[in-house]
Amino acid sequence: MITSEIGVLFLAIVGLGLKLPYTELLFVIISIIIVNIYTWLRLKTDEDVRELEIFAHLTIDVLGITSLLYLTGGASNPIIWVFLLPLIVTGILLPQTYAWYMVMLTSSAYTILIAYNVPLPVLEPNISDPKLISSDVLHQLHIMSNQKYFNLHIFGMWSGFVFSAGLVAYFVVELSKTLREQERTLAEARENELRNERVVSLATLAASAAHDMGTPLGTMAIITHEVLQDYSQQKYPDLHEKMQILEQQITRCKSALSVMSESGGEMRAESGTIMSLVDYIDEVLLQWRTHNPNTKLSLVVKPSVYLPSQLIAERTLTHSIINILNNAAEATDTDKGIELHTYWDEQEVNFEVRDFGKGLPPKLLRYKGLEPMGSRKQGLGVGLFLACTTIKQLNGHIEFYNHLKTGGGCVRITLPLIPNEKKND
C-alpha cells in the first residue's frame, strides 16, 4: 500500500501536474512507514499478539487512509474503495464485535470526508489572455476541460477499483492460507494428543499384563527347571532339548515383562545416552540376532556418506527398530531373508528395512502406523504403532511403501544425528 501511495502521488504531481499538498501527504506516508517499522519490530518479540492490538493497528490504518483522502478530495477521490480493505481484514481475523466497530469507524470516516476535505484542483484551460477569445470558444474550452476532468475521474475510479480488488484478493488469499495452516497445525496437535493418550492406555494395559503374568511365568519356570532335573539329557535327549528351549523362551518372556514394568521416565533417563552411530548399529543387530539367529540379514552401508556421527541411543528406539526387523523377518521369503540399508550425513541417519514377502497391506499404507492394526497378519500389530509413536517423539520420520520391481515391503526410518565436534590437533 505504501509503495502504491507513493506511486500514485508521484504520477499525480509529475505526470498530471496536479497541485496537491504534497508536503502534508509525504508527512502522512512517513507516519504510516514509522507505524509499519514499529509493527515489524513488535512481531520479532515473543509476546503474543492479542485481538485488541490487531484492531488497534487496523484503526491506525483507517486513520492513515482517512488523512490521505482528506488531502486529496475526500469522498470524491476514486480511491475511496480502499476503506473496504481494513473492514474485510477485520471480518476475517477478529470476532464479529470488532467487525461492527470497524463498520462504524469506516462509515464515520467516509461521512466526514463528504463534508470536510481539501478539494482536488480543477483543470482549467491553459489560456494566456482570455480577452482575445470569444465567449463561445471559451465556453467550449471549459466544456472540454470538464470532460477531461470527468474522464480523469472515471479513470481514477477504475484504477482505484482494480487496486482495491487486487489488495482484497491478496489479503484474503494470504489470510485464508494462514488460517488453513493454523487449522492443520491444530489438527496435527489433536492427532498427537490422541495418539499419546492411546500409547498411555496401551502402556497401562502392558504394565497390568506384566503384573498378572509374572506369577504364572514364575510357576512355569520352576516346573520347567524341575522337569530338566528329573529327566536327564542322557536318558531323554529329545525331551530335555525341548524343555531347554521352553526354559529359554520363559526367560525371554520374564525379561520382556521386567522391562515393561519399569517406568518410562527411568528407562528414558538410563538409556538416553549419546552413542556412536556405528556402535549403535552393531548393538541393535547384536540384540536382534539373539532372538533371530536363523534369519538371513544383508547389511548395506553406503560408503559415500560414511561420516562419524552420534545419536541419542534410547532403549525405546532400540526396541522399535528390533520390532520392525522382526516384522520384516516374519513377512519375508525365508530363502532371501531381509535387507538393512543404512546411510547418513551430518544431520540425519536413514534406516531402510526391506523384505521379500507379499508386501505391506493396504491398511498399513493408508494409516501409516497412526493407529494399531486390527490383527497380527504378516507380523504387523500394536508393536508397529508403538514404534511409529516412539520414532516421532524422537523428532524422527517413518515411511511405508512396497517395492514394485523386486516385491516386498520397505520401512524407512529417518532420525536426527548429533555430529561429532572437530577437534584441533
SVG drawing of the C-alpha trace seen along z (x, -y; Angstrom):
<svg xmlns="http://www.w3.org/2000/svg" viewBox="-22 -41 70 134">
<polyline fill="none" stroke="black" stroke-width="0.4" points="0.0,0.0 2.8,-2.4 4.5,-1.7 1.2,-2.3 0.5,-5.5 3.9,-6.9 3.5,-5.8 0.1,-7.5 1.3,-10.7 4.3,-10.8 2.0,-10.2 -0.5,-12.9 2.2,-15.6 4.7,-14.9 2.6,-13.1 -0.7,-15.0 0.7,-18.3 -1.9,-18.4 -1.2,-20.9 -1.6,-18.8 -0.4,-19.4 2.5,-17.0 4.3,-18.1 1.3,-17.1 0.8,-13.9 4.5,-12.9 4.2,-13.5 1.2,-11.1 3.0,-8.5 6.1,-8.8 3.9,-8.3 2.5,-5.1 6.0,-3.9 7.0,-4.5 4.0,-2.5 4.9,0.4 8.5,0.4 7.2,0.5 4.9,3.4 7.8,5.3 9.9,4.9 6.9,5.8 6.4,9.1 10.0,10.1 9.2,10.3 7.9,13.4 4.8,11.7 1.6,13.0 -0.5,10.7 -3.9,10.0 -7.2,9.2 -7.3,5.7 -3.8,5.0 -4.7,6.2 -7.8,4.0 -5.7,1.0 -3.3,1.4 -6.3,1.6 -7.7,-1.5 -4.4,-3.3 -4.6,-2.1 -8.1,-3.6 -6.8,-6.9 -3.9,-7.0 -6.2,-6.3 -8.6,-9.0 -5.8,-11.5 -4.7,-10.7 -8.2,-11.0 -8.8,-14.2 -5.9,-15.9 -7.0,-14.6 -10.6,-15.4 -12.3,-13.3 -15.3,-11.3 -14.8,-12.4 -11.5,-10.6 -11.9,-7.4 -9.5,-5.6 -12.3,-5.7 -12.7,-2.0 -9.6,-1.3 -11.9,-1.6 -13.1,1.9 -9.7,3.4 -9.4,2.9 -13.1,3.9 -12.5,7.2 -9.3,8.0 -11.2,7.3 -14.1,9.5 -11.7,12.4 -9.3,12.1 -11.4,10.8 -14.7,11.6 -17.9,10.2 -18.0,7.4 -14.7,5.9 -16.1,6.2 -19.1,4.0 -16.8,1.5 -14.8,1.3 -18.0,0.8 -18.9,-2.2 -15.4,-3.6 -15.1,-3.4 -18.6,-4.7 -18.0,-7.6 -14.7,-8.4 -16.5,-8.2 -19.3,-10.5 -16.8,-13.1 -14.9,-13.1 -18.0,-14.1 -18.2,-17.4 -14.6,-18.1 -11.8,-17.7 -9.2,-19.5 -10.8,-19.6 -8.9,-18.3 -7.6,-21.1 -9.9,-21.9 -8.4,-21.5 -8.7,-25.0 -8.0,-25.6 -4.5,-26.9 -5.2,-30.4 -2.7,-33.2 -5.2,-36.0 -8.9,-35.1 -9.9,-38.6 -8.6,-37.5 -11.0,-34.6 -14.7,-34.8 -17.2,-33.7 -18.4,-30.8 -14.9,-29.5 -14.1,-30.0 -17.3,-28.1 -16.3,-25.2 -12.8,-25.1 -14.4,-24.9 -16.7,-22.0 -13.6,-20.2 -11.8,-20.8 -14.7,-19.5 -14.9,-16.4 -11.2,-15.8 -11.7,-16.1 -14.6,-13.7 -12.6,-11.2 -9.7,-11.6 -12.2,-10.9 -13.6,-7.8 -10.0,-6.6 -9.2,-7.2 -12.3,-5.2 -11.3,-2.3 -7.8,-2.3 -9.0,-2.6 -11.3,0.4 -8.6,2.5 -6.1,1.5 -8.6,2.3 -9.7,5.6 -6.1,6.7 -5.4,5.8 -8.6,7.6 -7.8,10.7 -4.2,10.7 -5.1,10.3 -8.0,12.7 -5.8,15.4 -3.0,14.9 -5.2,14.8 -7.1,17.9 -3.7,19.7 -2.6,18.7 -5.9,19.9 -5.6,23.2 -2.0,23.7 -3.3,22.9 -6.1,25.5 -3.6,28.0 -1.3,27.4 -4.2,27.7 -5.3,30.9 -1.8,32.4 -1.7,31.4 -5.0,33.1 -3.8,36.2 -0.6,36.3 -2.6,35.9 -5.0,38.7 -2.0,40.9 -0.2,40.2 -3.4,41.0 -3.6,44.3 0.0,45.0 -0.6,44.3 -3.5,46.6 -1.5,49.3 1.3,48.8 -1.1,49.1 -2.5,52.3 1.0,53.6 2.0,52.9 -1.1,54.6 -0.5,57.6 3.1,57.8 2.0,57.9 -0.7,60.5 1.6,62.8 4.6,62.6 3.3,65.3 2.3,67.8 5.6,67.4 7.4,67.9 5.5,71.1 6.2,72.3 9.9,71.6 10.0,73.6 8.2,76.6 10.4,76.5 13.6,76.4 12.3,79.4 11.5,81.4 15.0,80.7 16.4,82.0 14.2,85.1 14.7,86.1 18.4,86.1 19.8,85.5 21.4,89.0 18.1,90.8 15.7,88.4 17.6,86.3 14.6,85.2 12.5,84.1 15.5,82.4 16.2,80.4 12.6,79.3 12.4,78.3 15.6,76.3 14.0,74.3 10.9,73.8 13.0,72.6 14.8,70.1 11.5,68.8 10.2,68.4 13.3,66.5 12.9,64.2 9.3,63.5 10.2,62.7 12.9,60.3 10.5,58.6 7.9,58.3 10.5,56.8 11.3,54.1 7.6,53.4 7.2,53.0 9.8,50.2 8.7,46.6 9.1,44.8 10.9,41.9 13.5,44.2 14.0,46.0 14.5,42.8 16.9,41.4 19.0,44.6 19.1,45.2 19.1,41.7 22.9,41.6 24.9,40.2 26.4,43.1 28.5,43.6 26.2,44.4 28.3,47.3 28.4,48.8 24.7,48.3 24.0,50.2 26.2,53.1 24.4,53.2 20.9,53.2 21.9,56.0 23.5,58.0 20.4,57.8 18.2,58.7 20.5,61.7 20.0,63.2 16.3,63.7 16.5,64.4 19.7,66.4 18.3,68.2 17.1,65.2 19.4,64.1 20.2,60.4 22.1,58.4 23.6,55.1 24.3,52.4 26.2,49.3 26.8,46.6 30.4,45.6 29.9,42.3 28.2,40.8 30.2,42.6 30.7,39.8 31.5,40.2 28.3,39.2 26.4,39.7 22.8,40.1 20.8,40.4 20.6,44.1 17.3,44.8 16.0,48.3 12.6,47.5 14.3,46.6 16.2,49.9 13.0,51.8 11.3,50.0 14.0,50.9 14.1,54.5 10.3,54.7 10.4,53.6 13.2,56.1 11.1,58.8 8.1,57.9 10.2,58.0 11.7,61.4 8.2,62.8 6.9,61.5 9.9,62.2 10.8,65.2 13.0,67.5 15.5,68.1 16.0,64.4 15.9,63.0 15.8,59.3 18.0,56.3 19.0,53.3 20.3,50.3 21.9,47.6 23.2,44.2 23.6,40.9 25.0,37.4 25.9,34.7 22.2,34.1 20.3,37.4 20.6,41.1 18.3,43.3 17.5,47.0 15.7,48.9 14.4,52.4 13.4,54.4 11.7,57.8 10.9,60.1 7.4,61.1 4.0,60.3 4.3,56.6 2.8,54.3 -1.1,54.5 -3.1,51.6 -4.4,50.8 -0.9,50.1 0.0,48.0 -3.2,46.0 -2.9,45.4 0.9,45.2 1.2,46.6 -1.0,43.9 -3.2,46.4 -2.8,50.1 -3.6,52.7 -6.6,54.9 -4.7,58.2 -1.3,59.8 -1.4,60.7 2.1,60.6 3.6,59.7 2.0,56.2 0.4,55.4 0.4,53.0 4.2,53.0 4.4,51.2 2.1,48.5 4.3,48.0 7.4,48.0 6.0,45.2 5.0,43.2 8.5,43.6 10.3,42.5 8.1,39.4 8.6,38.5 12.4,38.5 11.8,36.0 12.2,38.8 10.1,39.8 8.9,43.2 7.7,44.2 6.0,47.3 5.9,48.4 6.1,51.6 8.8,52.4 7.2,52.6 10.1,54.4 11.5,56.7 8.4,57.1 8.1,57.0 7.7,54.1 10.1,51.4 10.1,49.3 12.3,46.2 13.3,44.6 14.9,41.1 16.4,39.9 18.3,36.7 22.0,37.0 24.5,35.2 27.6,34.5 31.0,35.0 32.8,31.8 36.0,31.4 39.0,31.3 42.2,29.4 45.4,31.4"/>
</svg>
